[in-house]
Amino acid sequence: MPPTDARIFEDTIDGYFPLRVSLAQMMARNGFDAALVSLTQAPVAAFPGLPEDAPVPLTIRAGRAGLIDWLALWLWRDGEGMRLRAQGQWRWLAGGSDGARLDPMTRLAEPAFLHGVGWPGAGNGACKPAEIDLTAGAEAGSGAALWGPLPEAEGIVWADRPAVFGAPRAPIPGRYLVTSSRVAPIGGADTAIS
């Protein structure tokens, strides 16, 4: 069972910085070692070659604009900074595709609301909960909830099926987090991010 001091949170991240940088700032602001985060309906812009500390251009003359429909982000700190594994769906307004990946350095076009469950810690990853491999239909157990499935590789990958936050059973095989009943699910049991 993962640490029981997890807490549900809501926050807003800045659109000025690349997505990875804004998420790292959110983790530091909330004092989390790890967090499972939902981000939905967020406009994005990609500017090839723009340094991460450069301001967002007022008009898009180079690059492209799009929309994140949903992302389920698994974030944790280790000795090298923040790590990120995420899945979701997005689209570019002018068409085109990055294949099955979204660059974590893509910028939000404006601030975005997010919510999730976070594990407070000392910033060194010591409070990161364990990931558990489950088969489809596996139950969380009495008074517990499942969060996932978690992406297997670092980065942001396309997913055909939304993640579940606070479900009593695994809808598909994969790696999940399990929390005790002291962590209330977001939006009720069986809530899917989509």
C-alpha positions as CSV (number, residue, x, y, z in Angstrom):
1,M,0.0,0.0,0.0
2,P,1.4,3.4,-0.9
3,P,1.9,6.2,1.7
4,T,-1.4,7.3,3.2
5,D,-0.6,11.0,3.5
6,A,-1.7,11.6,-0.1
7,R,-4.0,14.5,-0.7
8,I,-6.4,15.7,-3.3
9,F,-5.5,19.1,-4.8
10,E,-6.6,21.6,-7.4
11,D,-4.2,24.2,-8.9
12,T,-3.6,26.4,-11.9
13,I,-0.4,26.2,-13.9
14,D,1.1,29.1,-15.9
15,G,1.0,29.3,-19.7
16,Y,4.2,31.3,-19.9
17,F,6.6,28.3,-19.4
18,P,6.9,25.0,-21.2
19,L,4.4,22.4,-19.8
20,R,7.2,20.4,-18.1
21,V,8.5,23.5,-16.3
22,S,5.0,24.6,-15.2
23,L,4.3,21.2,-13.8
24,A,7.6,21.2,-11.9
25,Q,6.7,24.6,-10.4
26,M,3.3,23.2,-9.4
27,M,5.0,20.2,-7.7
28,A,7.4,22.5,-5.8
29,R,4.6,24.9,-4.8
30,N,2.6,22.1,-3.3
31,G,5.5,20.3,-1.7
32,F,4.9,17.0,-3.6
33,D,7.3,14.2,-4.2
34,A,4.8,12.6,-6.6
35,A,1.5,13.5,-8.1
36,L,-1.1,12.0,-10.5
37,V,-2.6,14.9,-12.3
38,S,-5.6,15.5,-14.7
39,L,-5.3,18.3,-17.2
40,T,-8.2,18.9,-19.7
41,Q,-9.2,21.3,-22.4
42,A,-6.0,23.3,-22.5
43,P,-4.8,25.3,-25.5
44,V,-1.2,24.7,-26.5
45,A,1.4,26.2,-28.8
46,A,4.6,24.7,-30.1
47,F,7.5,27.0,-31.1
48,P,10.4,25.2,-32.5
49,G,13.7,26.5,-31.3
50,L,12.2,28.9,-28.7
51,P,14.4,28.8,-25.5
52,E,12.4,27.6,-22.4
53,D,12.9,31.0,-20.6
54,A,11.8,33.1,-23.7
55,P,8.4,34.8,-23.5
56,V,5.5,33.4,-25.4
57,P,5.1,35.2,-28.7
58,L,2.0,37.5,-28.9
59,T,1.2,36.3,-32.4
60,I,2.0,32.9,-33.9
61,R,4.1,33.4,-37.1
62,A,6.1,30.3,-36.7
63,G,5.0,27.1,-34.9
64,R,1.5,25.9,-34.4
65,A,-1.4,26.0,-32.1
66,G,-3.6,23.2,-30.8
67,L,-5.6,21.8,-27.9
68,I,-5.0,19.2,-25.3
69,D,-8.3,17.3,-24.9
70,W,-7.0,15.4,-21.8
71,L,-3.8,14.3,-20.2
72,A,-3.3,12.0,-17.2
73,L,0.2,12.9,-15.9
74,W,2.3,10.8,-13.5
75,L,4.9,13.1,-12.0
76,W,7.6,12.4,-9.4
77,R,10.9,13.9,-8.2
78,D,14.2,12.1,-8.0
79,G,17.7,13.3,-7.6
80,E,17.8,14.7,-11.1
81,G,14.6,16.8,-10.9
82,M,11.0,16.0,-12.0
83,R,10.2,12.9,-14.0
84,L,7.1,12.7,-16.2
85,R,5.1,9.9,-17.8
86,A,1.8,10.9,-19.3
87,Q,-0.9,9.8,-21.7
88,G,-3.7,11.6,-23.4
89,Q,-5.2,13.1,-26.5
90,W,-4.5,16.4,-28.3
91,R,-4.9,18.0,-31.7
92,W,-3.3,20.6,-33.8
93,L,-5.5,23.2,-35.4
94,A,-3.7,23.2,-38.7
95,G,-3.7,19.4,-38.8
96,G,-0.5,17.4,-38.8
97,S,0.8,15.2,-36.1
98,D,3.8,14.5,-33.9
99,G,3.1,10.8,-34.2
100,A,2.1,9.3,-30.9
101,R,4.0,11.8,-28.7
102,L,3.5,15.3,-27.4
103,D,6.7,17.2,-26.6
104,P,6.7,18.0,-22.8
105,M,8.3,21.4,-23.7
106,T,5.1,22.4,-25.6
107,R,3.7,25.5,-24.0
108,L,0.3,26.1,-22.7
109,A,-1.2,29.1,-24.6
110,E,-2.9,30.3,-21.4
111,P,-3.0,29.2,-17.7
112,A,-4.7,25.8,-17.2
113,F,-6.6,24.3,-14.3
114,L,-5.7,20.9,-13.1
115,H,-6.5,18.5,-10.3
116,G,-5.1,15.3,-8.9
117,V,-3.7,13.4,-6.0
118,G,-0.3,14.3,-4.6
119,W,2.1,12.7,-2.2
120,P,3.9,15.4,0.0
121,G,7.6,14.8,0.7
122,A,11.1,16.3,1.0
123,G,11.5,16.8,-2.7
124,N,13.7,13.7,-3.2
125,G,11.2,11.1,-4.3
126,A,11.2,9.2,-1.1
127,C,7.4,9.4,-0.8
128,K,6.7,8.2,-4.4
129,P,4.1,5.4,-4.1
130,A,4.6,1.9,-5.5
131,E,3.2,1.0,-8.9
132,I,1.4,-2.3,-9.1
133,D,0.8,-4.5,-12.2
134,L,-2.9,-5.6,-12.4
135,T,-5.0,-7.6,-14.8
136,A,-8.3,-6.4,-16.2
137,G,-11.1,-6.6,-13.6
138,A,-8.6,-6.8,-10.6
139,E,-10.2,-5.1,-7.6
140,A,-8.5,-2.4,-5.4
141,G,-9.7,-4.1,-2.2
142,S,-11.8,-3.0,0.7
143,G,-11.7,0.7,1.1
144,A,-9.1,1.3,-1.6
145,A,-9.1,2.9,-5.0
146,L,-7.1,2.5,-8.2
147,W,-5.5,5.3,-10.2
148,G,-4.2,4.6,-13.8
149,P,-3.2,2.8,-15.8
150,L,0.1,4.6,-15.7
151,P,2.1,5.1,-18.9
152,E,5.1,2.8,-19.2
153,A,7.6,5.2,-20.9
154,E,8.7,8.7,-20.0
155,G,7.2,11.5,-22.0
156,I,3.7,12.2,-23.2
157,V,2.1,9.5,-25.4
158,W,-1.2,9.2,-27.2
159,A,-3.9,7.0,-25.5
160,D,-7.1,5.7,-27.0
161,R,-8.7,5.1,-23.6
162,P,-8.9,7.5,-20.7
163,A,-7.2,6.9,-17.4
164,V,-9.4,6.2,-14.3
165,F,-9.0,8.2,-11.0
166,G,-10.3,6.5,-7.9
167,A,-11.8,3.4,-9.5
168,P,-12.7,0.2,-7.5
169,R,-11.3,-2.1,-10.2
170,A,-8.9,-2.0,-13.1
171,P,-10.7,-1.6,-16.5
172,I,-7.7,-2.8,-18.5
173,P,-4.4,-4.5,-17.6
174,G,-1.6,-2.2,-16.6
175,R,0.3,-0.5,-13.8
176,Y,-1.8,1.3,-11.2
177,L,-1.4,3.2,-8.0
178,V,-3.5,2.0,-5.0
179,T,-4.7,4.4,-2.3
180,S,-6.5,3.8,0.9
181,S,-10.0,5.0,1.6
182,R,-8.5,8.1,3.3
183,V,-7.9,9.6,-0.2
184,A,-11.2,10.4,-1.8
185,P,-11.5,9.9,-5.5
186,I,-11.9,12.9,-7.7
187,G,-15.4,13.3,-9.0
188,G,-16.5,10.0,-7.4
189,A,-15.7,6.4,-8.0
190,D,-15.0,5.2,-11.6
191,T,-14.3,8.7,-12.7
192,A,-12.6,8.7,-16.1
193,I,-10.6,11.6,-17.5
194,S,-11.9,12.4,-21.0
